[in-house]
């Protein structure tokens, strides 16, 4: 899954000029489902979102409290366009996004798990596949020093990042020394202490 999280003072979703959902202080979560995603990825992302420390504590120390600690709200919005790529031409391609049936199943699991893991009444939803208008008020102006409590927060979580290639095993170093001047080779080896007694 790809998820964009924004710390907000408020956010809302409107469809056909009808207000569908709105939240106060909390998180706006745009969630996209990829071809290879499963319910397991959705559950892992939910855990990360709810535990992520985006707010300061009472002493002003940054990155100390999560959305549950501040009793904030969460607005989830399905967003397949997070998988858009523009590697060729001027139009985005969405080949890595899951098909609509799979995406709905996994997104619904994601949303339901979010409600189960937090408080259902504090977790709101958009409308899958609808033309949604999303409005938000960022919690802090963009461009402020990240250590400031006024800093806006926008974070990406991507469960589909390529895995690092394992490092090849180190080859044993050749401890043999060759004297280029006379063409001879000196061999070095260690004798176990017990053989020296």
C-alpha positions in Angstrom: 0.0 0.0 0.0 0.9 3.6 -0.4 -0.4 6.0 2.2 0.0 9.8 2.5 -0.7 11.0 6.0 -1.3 14.7 6.8 -1.6 16.2 10.3 -4.7 18.4 10.1 -6.7 20.8 12.2 -9.7 19.8 10.2 -10.6 17.9 7.0 -13.7 16.9 5.1 -15.0 14.9 2.1 -17.8 16.2 -0.1 -19.5 14.2 -3.0 -21.9 15.9 -5.3 -22.0 18.9 -3.0 -23.1 16.7 -0.1 -20.8 16.6 3.0 -20.0 12.9 3.6 -17.5 13.0 6.4 -15.6 15.6 8.5 -13.1 15.6 11.3 -11.4 18.0 13.6 -7.9 17.7 14.8 -6.2 14.5 13.7 -5.0 12.8 10.5 -6.1 12.8 6.9 -5.1 9.5 5.4 -5.0 9.0 1.6 -4.6 5.3 0.9 -3.9 3.5 -2.4 -3.8 -0.2 -3.0 -1.2 -1.8 -5.2 -1.4 -5.0 -7.3 0.7 -7.1 -4.8 -1.0 -5.9 -1.7 -2.9 -8.1 0.8 -4.9 -7.6 4.0 -1.6 -8.1 5.9 -0.1 -4.9 4.4 -3.3 -3.1 5.3 -3.1 -4.2 8.9 0.6 -3.2 9.2 -0.1 0.2 7.8 -3.0 0.8 10.3 -0.6 -0.1 13.1 2.0 2.3 11.9 -0.5 5.2 11.4 -2.0 4.8 14.9 1.4 4.6 16.6 3.1 7.3 14.6 4.1 10.2 16.9 3.2 13.4 15.1 2.4 15.8 18.0 4.4 17.4 20.8 3.8 16.6 24.5 2.8 19.0 27.2 6.4 20.2 27.6 6.6 21.2 23.9 8.9 18.2 23.1 8.3 17.3 19.4 7.2 13.9 18.0 6.0 12.5 21.3 2.2 11.8 20.9 0.2 9.8 18.4 -3.4 10.4 17.3 -4.7 8.1 20.0 -2.8 10.0 22.7 -4.4 13.3 21.7 -7.8 11.7 21.1 -7.8 13.0 17.6 -9.8 11.8 14.6 -8.8 10.0 11.4 -10.3 10.6 8.0 -9.5 7.8 5.4 -9.8 8.5 1.7 -9.2 5.9 -1.0 -6.7 7.2 -3.6 -5.6 5.0 -6.4 -3.8 7.9 -8.0 -1.0 7.4 -5.5 0.2 4.7 -7.9 0.3 7.0 -10.9 3.7 7.1 -12.7 4.9 9.5 -15.4 8.0 7.7 -16.5 6.9 8.0 -20.2 5.0 10.8 -21.9 2.8 13.4 -20.2 0.0 11.2 -18.9 0.1 9.3 -15.7 -0.1 5.5 -15.9 -1.7 3.4 -13.2 -0.4 -0.1 -14.0 0.8 -0.7 -10.5 -2.6 0.0 -8.9 -4.8 -2.9 -8.0 -8.0 -3.6 -10.0 -11.2 -2.0 -8.5 -12.5 -5.3 -6.9 -9.2 -6.1 -5.2 -8.7 -2.5 -4.2 -12.1 -2.2 -2.6 -11.7 -5.4 -0.7 -8.3 -4.4 0.8 -9.2 -0.7 1.3 -12.4 -1.8 3.2 -10.3 -4.1 5.3 -7.9 -1.2 6.0 -10.7 1.1 7.0 -12.5 -1.5 9.2 -9.2 -2.4 10.9 -8.6 1.3 11.6 -12.0 1.5 13.3 -11.4 -1.7 15.3 -7.9 -0.7 16.4 -9.0 2.8 17.6 -12.5 4.1 18.3 -15.0 3.6 15.5 -16.7 7.0 16.1 -13.4 8.8 15.6 -12.5 7.1 12.3 -14.4 8.5 9.2 -14.4 7.5 5.6 -14.8 8.9 2.1 -16.6 7.1 -0.7 -14.8 4.5 -2.7 -14.5 5.3 -6.5 -16.5 8.5 -6.1 -15.5 12.0 -7.4 -14.6 13.4 -4.0 -13.8 16.9 -3.0 -11.3 16.8 -0.1 -10.7 19.9 2.0 -8.2 20.2 4.7 -6.6 22.7 7.0 -3.0 21.7 7.7 -1.8 21.6 11.3 1.0 24.2 10.9 2.3 26.3 8.0 4.4 24.6 5.3 8.1 25.3 5.3 8.6 25.9 9.1 11.5 24.3 10.8 10.6 20.6 11.5 11.5 21.1 15.2 8.8 23.7 15.6 5.4 22.7 16.9 3.9 24.8 14.1 5.5 22.6 11.4 3.1 21.0 8.9 3.4 17.2 8.7 3.0 15.2 5.5 4.4 11.6 5.7 4.4 8.8 3.1 4.3 5.1 4.0 5.0 2.7 1.2 4.9 -1.1 1.8 6.0 -1.8 -1.8 9.5 -0.4 -1.7 12.1 -2.6 -3.4 14.0 -4.8 -1.0 17.7 -4.2 -0.6 19.8 -6.7 -2.5 21.7 -9.0 0.0 25.4 -8.2 0.1 27.6 -10.9 -1.5 29.6 -12.8 1.0 33.1 -11.5 1.5 35.8 -13.6 -0.2 38.5 -14.7 2.1 41.5 -12.5 1.8 44.6 -14.0 0.2 47.3 -13.8 2.9 49.9 -15.2 0.6 52.4 -12.5 -0.2 54.3 -12.5 -3.5 57.7 -10.9 -3.8 57.6 -9.4 -7.3 61.4 -8.8 -7.3 62.4 -12.5 -7.4 59.1 -14.3 -8.2 58.9 -16.1 -4.8 55.7 -16.4 -2.7 55.6 -16.3 1.1 52.9 -18.4 2.8 51.5 -17.3 6.1 49.5 -19.6 8.4 48.7 -20.0 12.1 49.8 -23.0 14.1 47.3 -24.0 16.9 48.9 -23.5 20.3 48.4 -27.1 21.3 50.7 -28.2 18.5 53.5 -26.1 19.9 53.6 -28.0 23.2 
